[in-house]
Amino acid sequence: MFEIYIEDHFDAAHSLREYDGPCKNLHGHTYKISAVFKFQELGDTGIAFDFVKAKKSLKIIVDELDHAHLNDLEAFSKKNPTAENIAYYIYTEIKKDIKELYKVSVWETATSCATYYE
């Protein structure tokens, strides 16, 4: 089994609806995103999957989220823009193009992360 791991980041604002704490107020994060892909075997070139294609797939979503007020996006109109829900959203979007996606992790801070996988 082979894994390919990529990272990117974006800056965005959000507020957590119905949350009893300071995060109910508008605030921002520099989110770090990682995506892990699993492959059973290597291709003829010795590559499991092209890093460029994996990064491009993540970058499309990161560009949509970068410098946004996440609560205003359709994806978070009914769901709170928590790290968990952001990970789920990014996972489902990438999975449409790359079936070998294994998991997506979203860090709100250097020490706090949520991961989604199936």
C-alpha positions, 0 to 999 in steps of 0.5 A: 500500500502506498500513501500520498500526502499533500498540504495547503492552507487558507485564511478564513473567518467564521462564527459558530452558531448556537455555540456557548463560548467565544467562538460564537463571535466572528473570528479567523484562522489560518487553516492547514489542510492535509489530504492523504490518498491510498494506492495499491500499486505504483504505475509504470513510472514508479509513481502512485499518483502525480503530486501535481494532480493531487495538489491541483484538486485541493487547491481548487477548494482552498481557493474557494475558501480562502479569505471567505466568511465561511458562514456565507458559503452555501456549504455552511449555510445549514452546517456550522463551519467547524473544522470537522465540517470543513474536513468533510466538505473538502473530502467530499469535493476531492473524492468526486475527482480522485477516488483514492482519497483516504482522509482529509485533516483540518487544523484550526491551530497548530495544536488542534485538528479534525479529520474525516475519512470513510 
